Amino acid sequence: MSETLPQTLSLPETIAFLDSAFPQMAAGGRSYHLVAVGPGSARMRMDHHERHLRPGGTVSGPSMMALADYALFAAILASLGPVALAVTTNLNFNFLRKPGPNGLVAEARLLKLGRRLAVGEVAITAPDSDDLVCHATGTYSIPPER
């Protein structure tokens, strides 16, 4: 990407906003942790927890989907500021490997940040591997009044 994206919110500010706008993400115990934000990017960790597993001991698709969506949203927030009403309009997932029963790491990167739409991608890996478990792309609608 040739354009340089802004960074409006720091890591602590982004975490505080996510916690206040989405308290339901901590229901039953916090398992998604934002660990870094940068211009057009975010890194999020999902802890290993029994509630994220499918029969057979693999991490469930819905848990990886939530991780990708939450990480992309955090990258948008860090770049635009507190925009709670930005909404997901499309998410596409390619599940590439069966993850073991452990936590996962999502690296989100915005590909385009416009006035009305943000487009990004997420690479999900195990914490100790560079092998992709899942690759996701997403588009978000940004409200006209910020």
Secondary structure as GFF3:
##gff-version 3
##sequence-region A 1 146
A	DSSP	alpha_helix	11	21	.	.	.	ID=ss1
A	DSSP	three_ten_helix	23	26	.	.	.	ID=ss2
A	DSSP	beta_strand	32	38	.	.	.	ID=ss3
A	DSSP	beta_strand	41	46	.	.	.	ID=ss4
A	DSSP	three_ten_helix	50	52	.	.	.	ID=ss5
A	DSSP	alpha_helix	61	80	.	.	.	ID=ss6
A	DSSP	beta_strand	87	95	.	.	.	ID=ss7
A	DSSP	beta_strand	104	113	.	.	.	ID=ss8
A	DSSP	beta_strand	117	125	.	.	.	ID=ss9
A	DSSP	beta_strand	132	141	.	.	.	ID=ss10
###
